[in-house]
Amino acid sequence: MSIAWTTIIVIALLLPGVFTFIGYSTTERFSRDIIKTSAVGEIGAAVLIAIVVHLIALWILTLCGFSLTEFIQPLIDHENLPASTIANLVVQRLAPIAIYVVVTALAGTVVGWLIATAVIRGGLPRLGKHKWIYTVMNASREGIVTAHVMTTTAENNRILMYKGILSESI
């Protein structure tokens, strides 16, 4: 049973990092390809973002008078307490824990949205996987964009290529 609870706690603590990926993948259709990384890199980024979000949340809660030690101390000393007292303590702490998990997950979503917005607008160009898409999108908002499109149609060792004004972008 303790392995199941440990797994639930780890998943709850990683939710801000996971929701960061959800936040930047829902911004617009190309943002799923924003960060060029592997699965291990994504897990590492999720862990790092989750740690930062939790540290900021703990700092804010501490400024408001919250003491993490006082909150978890009765649960640590569970061997000296009767089962009914432990059950009451757990029930009393479920709502604040659920609120904390939801708020930090939403904070992770906002972080992801901010990262995607910064990449799209050119503020974080190094994170972009396909930088040219955002260059075209931003340029088309400012004026006329000339596009050169190479096709896969080939005849007599020549490839068909179009040149024209981009009239509509995403």
C-alpha positions in Angstrom: 0.0 0.0 0.0 2.8 2.4 0.7 4.1 2.0 -2.9 0.7 3.1 -4.2 0.7 6.2 -2.0 4.2 7.0 -3.0 3.3 6.8 -6.6 0.3 9.0 -6.1 2.4 11.6 -4.3 5.1 11.6 -7.0 2.5 12.0 -9.8 0.8 14.9 -7.9 4.2 16.6 -7.4 5.0 16.2 -11.1 1.7 17.7 -12.3 3.0 21.3 -12.7 5.7 20.0 -15.1 3.2 17.8 -17.0 0.7 20.7 -17.3 3.4 22.9 -18.6 3.6 20.7 -21.7 -0.2 20.8 -21.9 -0.1 24.6 -21.6 2.3 25.1 -24.5 0.7 22.5 -26.7 -2.7 24.1 -26.5 -1.5 27.6 -27.5 -1.6 27.0 -31.2 -1.0 24.2 -33.7 2.7 24.4 -34.1 3.6 24.6 -30.5 3.6 20.9 -30.0 7.0 21.1 -31.8 8.3 24.0 -29.8 11.0 22.4 -27.7 13.4 20.1 -29.6 14.1 17.4 -27.1 13.9 13.7 -26.4 11.6 11.8 -24.0 14.3 11.9 -21.3 14.7 15.7 -21.9 10.9 16.2 -21.6 10.9 14.3 -18.3 13.8 16.3 -17.1 12.1 19.5 -18.1 8.9 18.5 -16.3 10.8 17.6 -13.1 12.7 20.9 -13.2 9.6 23.0 -13.9 7.7 21.1 -11.2 10.5 21.8 -8.6 10.6 25.5 -9.5 6.7 25.8 -9.3 6.6 24.0 -5.9 9.5 26.1 -4.5 7.7 29.3 -5.5 4.4 28.0 -4.1 6.1 27.0 -0.8 7.7 30.5 -0.6 4.3 32.2 -1.2 2.6 30.0 1.4 5.4 30.7 3.9 4.9 34.4 3.4 1.2 33.9 4.2 2.1 32.1 7.5 2.0 28.5 6.4 4.4 26.0 8.1 5.1 22.8 6.2 6.6 21.2 9.3 3.4 21.8 11.3 1.3 20.6 8.5 3.0 17.2 8.0 4.4 16.6 11.6 1.2 14.7 12.8 1.4 12.4 9.8 5.1 11.7 10.4 4.3 10.7 14.1 1.5 8.4 13.0 2.9 5.5 15.0 2.2 7.3 18.3 -1.4 8.4 17.4 -4.6 6.3 17.4 -6.0 5.4 14.0 -9.1 7.6 14.5 -6.9 10.6 15.0 -4.9 9.9 12.0 -8.0 9.4 9.9 -9.3 12.8 11.1 -6.0 14.5 10.4 -5.9 13.1 6.8 -9.5 14.1 6.2 -8.8 17.7 7.5 -5.8 18.0 5.2 -7.4 16.5 2.0 -9.1 19.7 0.8 -6.0 22.0 1.3 -3.8 19.4 -0.5 -6.3 19.0 -3.4 -6.5 22.8 -3.7 -2.7 23.0 -3.7 -2.3 20.3 -6.4 -4.9 22.1 -8.6 -3.4 25.5 -8.2 0.2 24.3 -8.9 -1.0 22.4 -12.0 -2.8 25.5 -13.2 0.4 27.5 -12.6 2.3 24.9 -14.7 -0.3 25.4 -17.5 0.3 29.2 -17.3 4.1 28.7 -17.4 3.7 26.5 -20.6 1.4 29.1 -22.2 3.9 31.8 -21.4 6.8 29.8 -22.9 4.8 29.1 -26.1 3.8 32.7 -26.4 7.4 33.8 -26.0 8.6 31.4 -28.6 5.9 32.4 -31.1 6.5 36.1 -30.6 10.3 35.7 -31.0 11.3 36.2 -27.3 12.8 32.7 -26.9 13.9 31.8 -30.5 16.4 29.2 -29.4 13.6 27.0 -28.0 11.9 26.8 -31.3 12.2 23.6 -33.4 10.9 25.2 -36.6 12.0 28.8 -36.3 11.0 29.7 -39.8 7.3 29.1 -39.2 7.2 31.9 -36.6 9.3 34.2 -38.7 6.8 33.9 -41.5 3.8 34.3 -39.2 5.3 37.4 -37.6 6.4 38.9 -40.9 3.0 38.4 -42.5 1.4 40.5 -39.7 3.8 43.3 -40.5 3.4 43.4 -44.3 3.8 41.4 -47.5 5.7 38.1 -47.5 7.1 36.5 -50.6 7.1 32.7 -50.5 9.2 30.3 -52.5 7.7 26.8 -52.3 9.6 23.8 -53.6 7.4 20.8 -54.5 8.2 17.1 -54.9 7.1 17.1 -58.5 10.1 16.4 -60.7 10.4 15.9 -64.5 13.6 15.7 -66.6 15.7 16.2 -63.5 13.9 19.5 -62.8 11.8 20.2 -59.7 8.7 22.4 -59.8 9.0 25.5 -57.7 6.5 28.3 -57.0 7.1 31.9 -56.1 4.4 34.2 -54.9 2.9 36.5 -52.3 1.7 34.7 -49.2 -1.8 35.8 -48.8 -2.8 33.8 -45.7 -0.9 32.5 -42.8 -2.1 30.5 -39.9 
